[in-house]
Amino acid sequence: MIRGALDELTVGDPALWSTDVGPVIDDEAFDHLQRQIARSRTEAKWIGEASRIAVHAPMLVAPVAFEVARIGDVPQEIFGPVLHVVRWRGDPGAVIAQINALSYGLTLGLQTRIDSRALHLAEAARVGNVYVNRNMIGAVVGVQPFGGEGLSGTGPKAGGPHYLLRFCAEQTLTVNTSAAGGNAELLSRTPPASGH
């Protein structure tokens, strides 16, 4: 199914309605993705890759999928159209523990029909955003906070109602005037009552 879905994607000019995947943001991101894809081609099992590239333009990366043996085989975040698939059996909590061990936690997507499982796994995951039974994009800036945990994202949530607070810093200033040679007698006098 994944291979078939990749075959349906069109990579190209994002201004065209027929384009599913446009270019990555800059040369640095493109180079990083190319290195990660090359590494995955040698260390992981290739699943499939988009082949419909409408135009050959700079910074286009065809979506590609690989199967890896364990979550730790992908030691860092990859921001681009690269999917890594890990098969698992048993306790899904063990999978969350493996994810937490990576120290990256931007977004987690869960697919389950069991609400209590979704809530339990979401609580256990050290990630900034958890999406259950939906796609993993679309946080509404200014309404939904968006940020990661650990080494991911912006740290404090960006775009939410408390976003402005991350730019604030409290400061207290206390000056001992008498220690600087002030007249302690004048400083200790009680001001006259109002009206005098």
C-alpha positions as CSV (number, residue, x, y, z in Angstrom):
1,M,0.0,0.0,0.0
2,I,2.8,2.4,0.8
3,R,4.6,1.7,-2.4
4,G,1.3,2.3,-4.3
5,A,0.7,5.5,-2.5
6,L,4.2,6.7,-3.3
7,D,3.6,5.9,-7.0
8,E,0.6,8.3,-7.0
9,L,2.5,11.3,-5.8
10,T,3.6,14.1,-8.2
11,V,6.7,16.0,-7.2
12,G,7.2,19.5,-8.7
13,D,6.1,23.1,-8.7
14,P,4.0,23.8,-5.6
15,A,2.1,26.5,-7.5
16,L,0.4,23.8,-9.6
17,W,-2.7,22.0,-8.2
18,S,-1.4,18.8,-9.7
19,T,1.7,18.9,-7.4
20,D,1.6,16.8,-4.2
21,V,5.2,17.5,-3.0
22,G,7.2,20.7,-3.7
23,P,10.8,21.5,-2.9
24,V,12.4,21.5,0.5
25,I,13.2,24.9,2.1
26,D,16.9,25.4,1.3
27,D,20.1,23.9,0.1
28,E,21.1,22.9,3.6
29,A,17.9,20.9,4.1
30,F,18.3,19.4,0.7
31,D,21.9,18.2,1.3
32,H,20.9,16.8,4.7
33,L,18.1,14.8,3.2
34,Q,20.3,13.5,0.5
35,R,22.8,12.3,3.0
36,Q,20.0,10.6,5.1
37,I,18.5,8.9,2.1
38,A,21.9,7.6,0.9
39,R,22.5,6.2,4.4
40,S,19.1,4.6,4.5
41,R,19.7,3.0,1.0
42,T,22.7,1.1,2.5
43,E,21.4,0.4,6.0
44,A,17.7,-0.1,5.6
45,K,15.2,-2.0,3.3
46,W,13.9,0.2,0.5
47,I,10.1,0.1,0.3
48,G,9.3,2.5,-2.5
49,E,9.8,6.0,-4.0
50,A,7.8,8.5,-5.9
51,S,8.7,8.4,-9.6
52,R,6.5,11.1,-11.0
53,I,8.6,14.2,-11.0
54,A,6.9,16.9,-13.1
55,V,9.9,19.2,-13.3
56,H,13.6,18.9,-12.5
57,A,14.1,21.9,-10.3
58,P,16.5,22.5,-7.4
59,M,15.7,21.2,-4.0
60,L,13.1,18.6,-5.1
61,V,13.3,15.4,-3.0
62,A,11.1,12.5,-4.2
63,P,9.2,10.9,-1.3
64,V,10.8,7.6,-0.3
65,A,10.1,4.9,2.3
66,F,12.4,2.5,4.1
67,E,11.9,-0.3,6.6
68,V,14.3,-0.2,9.5
69,A,14.8,-3.0,12.1
70,R,14.3,-0.7,15.2
71,I,13.5,2.8,16.1
72,G,17.0,3.5,17.2
73,D,18.2,3.0,13.6
74,V,16.9,6.5,12.9
75,P,18.9,8.5,15.4
76,Q,17.8,12.0,14.5
77,E,14.9,14.0,13.1
78,I,14.5,14.1,9.3
79,F,12.4,17.0,8.0
80,G,11.5,16.0,4.5
81,P,9.5,13.4,2.6
82,V,11.3,10.4,4.0
83,L,9.3,7.7,5.8
84,H,10.8,5.0,8.1
85,V,8.7,2.0,8.9
86,V,9.3,-0.1,12.0
87,R,7.4,-3.3,12.6
88,W,6.6,-4.2,16.2
89,R,4.8,-6.8,18.2
90,G,3.6,-6.7,21.8
91,D,3.3,-3.8,24.1
92,P,2.9,-0.4,22.3
93,G,4.3,1.2,25.5
94,A,7.7,-0.4,24.7
95,V,7.6,1.4,21.4
96,I,6.9,4.7,23.1
97,A,9.8,4.0,25.5
98,Q,12.1,3.5,22.5
99,I,10.9,6.8,21.0
100,N,11.5,8.6,24.3
101,A,15.0,7.2,24.5
102,L,15.9,9.1,21.3
103,S,15.5,12.5,23.1
104,Y,13.6,13.8,20.1
105,G,9.9,14.5,20.5
106,L,8.2,16.9,18.1
107,T,5.1,15.1,16.9
108,L,3.6,11.6,17.4
109,G,0.7,10.1,15.4
110,L,-1.3,7.3,16.8
111,Q,-3.9,5.1,15.0
112,T,-6.1,3.1,17.4
113,R,-9.8,2.4,18.0
114,I,-9.2,2.1,21.7
115,D,-9.5,5.5,23.4
116,S,-7.9,4.4,26.6
117,R,-4.9,3.1,24.8
118,A,-4.5,6.4,22.9
119,L,-4.7,8.4,26.1
120,H,-2.2,6.2,27.9
121,L,0.3,6.3,25.1
122,A,-0.1,10.0,24.6
123,E,0.6,10.6,28.3
124,A,3.7,8.3,28.2
125,A,5.1,10.0,25.1
126,R,7.6,12.9,25.7
127,V,6.5,14.8,22.6
128,G,5.0,18.2,22.0
129,N,2.1,17.2,19.8
130,V,0.1,14.0,19.6
131,Y,-2.4,13.4,16.8
132,V,-4.8,10.5,17.1
133,N,-6.5,8.9,14.1
134,R,-5.7,11.9,11.8
135,N,-2.9,13.3,9.8
136,M,0.0,14.8,11.6
137,I,0.0,18.3,10.2
138,G,-2.2,21.3,10.7
139,A,-1.6,22.9,14.1
140,V,-3.5,26.2,13.9
141,V,-1.0,28.9,14.9
142,G,-2.4,31.2,17.6
143,V,-4.9,28.5,18.7
144,Q,-3.0,25.3,19.1
145,P,0.4,25.4,20.7
146,F,3.1,23.8,18.6
147,G,6.6,22.8,19.8
148,G,8.6,19.8,20.8
149,E,10.2,18.2,23.8
150,G,13.8,17.3,24.3
151,L,16.0,18.2,21.3
152,S,12.9,18.9,19.1
153,G,11.2,22.0,17.9
154,T,11.3,25.3,19.7
155,G,11.1,24.0,23.3
156,P,8.4,26.3,24.7
157,K,5.3,26.0,22.7
158,A,5.2,28.3,19.7
159,G,2.0,30.0,18.5
160,G,-0.3,29.1,21.4
161,P,-2.0,31.5,23.8
162,H,1.0,31.5,26.1
163,Y,3.6,32.0,23.4
164,L,4.4,35.7,24.3
165,L,5.5,34.6,27.7
166,R,8.6,32.9,26.3
167,F,9.9,36.3,25.3
168,C,9.4,37.7,28.8
169,A,11.9,37.7,31.6
170,E,11.2,38.9,35.1
171,Q,13.7,41.0,36.9
172,T,13.9,42.3,40.4
173,L,16.1,45.3,41.3
174,T,16.9,46.0,45.0
175,V,19.2,48.9,46.0
176,N,20.5,49.3,49.5
177,T,20.9,53.1,49.5
178,S,22.4,53.3,53.0
179,A,25.3,51.0,51.9
180,A,26.2,53.5,49.2
181,G,26.6,56.4,51.7
182,G,23.0,57.7,51.9
183,N,21.7,59.5,54.9
184,A,20.1,56.7,56.9
185,E,18.2,59.2,59.2
186,L,16.5,60.8,56.2
187,L,15.7,57.4,54.7
188,S,14.1,56.2,57.9
189,R,11.8,59.2,58.5
190,T,8.1,58.7,58.0
191,P,6.7,61.1,55.5
192,P,4.3,63.7,56.8
193,A,0.6,62.8,56.7
194,S,-1.3,64.1,53.7
195,G,-2.7,67.6,54.0
196,H,0.2,69.0,56.1
